Amino acid sequence: MADELKRRLVHASGSGLVALYLLADALDLGLTWTRFRVLMVALAAGALVLEFLRLRVGLDWRLYDALTREYEQDNPAAYALYMISTAAVVLVFAPEIALPSMLMLALGDPISGAVSDDSLQRIKPPKVLVTMFLVSTVLAVPFLPLAAALAAALGAMLADGVTLEIRTYIIDDNLTIPVYASVLAFLALEFLPS
């Protein structure tokens, strides 16, 4: 249980990246969207290097024992997938789409996890789905018009609540939450009336 709480806190710390970008002007940091993109790519590349060292070279820091789950011992860890997906949405989408999608992963996923029984199910129980949808909607509304916020929340809920499996590999929701949320928000902005 203590390790699960640590994982959720590390997850939530990703919201600090969004806060950094949002506060950059007020703090006179000079962090433009272009520079934020570079930062996110650098962080994702760093995560990939760490994962290479862990999986191929045998780097075995004690931190990995606390922050990775058993099924991640021989597979890419959730933190690397987290960084890859957030860097991807930052590269592809505008801030008003990418930032709430990042928050849905950073805050929505651990909150929905707190109401879940942590068992692997094809489709999570309704209370988990509703929790993820509501939290994601609240996170998206400051950035997006209501229809796009609801679409993004639907994407996050589907990514979090429906387990995808390709052959025998389960696709981690750290990879899909920001992507689904961003794609559906983008489509809503493009095709739904404002």
N, C-alpha and C positions, 0 to 999 in steps of 0.2 A: 504493500500500500504506500509506503514511504517513497519507493522508487516511482510509482505511478504519479504521485503528487509532484515529484521533482520533474518528471517528463512534462506534466501539464504546465508547470511554471516556466520551464524552458520554452515550451510551445508559445505561451503567452508573451514571453519576452520579445518575440518577433514583432509585436505591435510597436515596440520601441523604434523600429526602422521606419514605420509609417509616421510616428510622432516626430522623429528626426527630420523627415522631409517636410512635414506640415509646419514645424517650428523653425525651419532653416532661415526663412526671411526675418522673422522676429529676432532670432539670435545672430543674425548677420553672418551665417555660415557659408554663403555663396553656393549652396547646394541646389543647383538647377535640376530639372528633370533629366537632362542628359547626364549630368554627373551622378545623379542617383542611380541611373541605369548602369553606369560604369561600376559604381559601388556594389550593386546587386550582382552583377556578373562576376566581380572579383570575389564576393562572398560565396557564390555558387561554385566557382572554380576552386576556392579553398576547401569547401566541403568535399568536392570530388577528389581532390588530392588526399585529404584525410581518409576518405573511404578507400581509395586505392592502397594507401599505406596500411590500413586496418585489414582489408580483405586479401591483399596480395603479398604484402611484406610481413604482416604479422604484428603490426603496431598494436599493443594491447594495454591501453591506458585504463586505469581503474574507473575513470569517468564513463567509459563505454559500458561497463558492467551495470552502472546505475541508470544510464539513459537509453540503453537499447533493450529491446525485448528479445526473448529467446529465438524467435523465428528470424531475427535480423542478424544473427551471428554469422551466417554465411551469405547473406543478401545485403544489398544496399540498405543502410539504416534510414529511418524516417527523417532524421534531420537533413540528410543530403537531398532526399526527395523534396522536402520542404523548401530548401534553398533553390533547387532547380526550378520548381514550379513557380515560386514567387519571382525569380529572375526572369522566367519566360513571360509571365504576364506583364511585368514592368517593361520588357523590351517590345512587346507587341501592342499593348494597349495604352491609352491615355491615362493620366493620373486618376481621373474621376471613376474609371473602371478598375484599374489595377489596385489602387489603394484599399478600397473596401473589400476586394477579393482577398487581399493579403490579410486584412483584419478578420475575415470570416475563417481563415485557416488559423490565424494566431489566437483568436479568442473564441470563435464559434465552435471550433472542433473540440477544445478541451472542456468547454461548458457542456456540449452534447455528450461528451465522454463521461462527464460527472453524473449524468442521469442514466447512463447506459450500464448494463450489467457486464460489459466488456467481453461478452461471448461473441464468437464469430458467427454471424447470421447472414443469410443472403439479403434479407431486408430487415433493418432494425425496427424495433417496436415503435408504435405511433408516438409515444411521448418523446422519444429521441428525435424522430423526424420533425415533430412540431417545435421542439426546443431549438433545433438547428435552424429551422426556417425563421422563427421569430427573432432569435438573436442575430441572424444574418441580415434580416430586414432592418432591424434597428441600426446595425452597423453601416448599412448601405444608404439609408435615407439621407444622411448629411451630404452625400456625394452625388447622388443620382436622383432623377425624377422618380416618382413612386412606381410607375410601371416597370422601369428598368431595375429599380431596387428589388421589387418583388421577383423579377426574372432572375436576377443574380442570386437572390436568396433561394429560389427554387433550384438553381444549379448547385449551390453549395449543399443544400439538403439532399439532393440526389447523389452527389459525390460522397457525402458522409454516410448516407443511409442505405445505399445499395452497393453491396460488395461485388466487385468485378473480378473475374478470374480468367486468365488466359492460360490455357493448358492447366498446369498445376500452380501457376504463380498468381498470387492475389495482388491486385493493384492497390497500393496504399493510397488512402484518401489524402495524404499530404501531397501527393502528386496531382490529384484530380480536383480538389476543392477550388483552388484559385482559377484553374483553367475552365472548369464548367461555369463557375460564377461569372468570369469575365466574358466568355463566349455568349452566354445568355443575356448578359447586360448589354453587350455590343449589339446583338441582334434586336433586342427590344428598342434600343436607341435608334437603330437604323429603320426598323419596320413598323413600330407601334406609334400611334399619334402621340404627340407631346401633351 
